[in-house]
């Protein structure tokens, strides 16, 4: 391990902490996450299948933008 690894771990921890704080305080306003058009949800009887593909794509783009921003600085 080197100093760069430590910096990346600090950034990752900070982002996770910020995400946790946002979910904790704004959980009632984030009900749309996982219910976007394109997310697959099948409920039949006692069986539920859920595949949030659109939500995963959105989060992937967001994380990519954050990583590029962090690498610039």
Secondary structure, 3 states (H helix, E strand, C coil): CCHHHHHHHHHHHHHHHHHHHHHHHHHHHCCCCCCCCCCEEEEECCEEEEECHHHHHHHHHHHHHHHHHHHHC
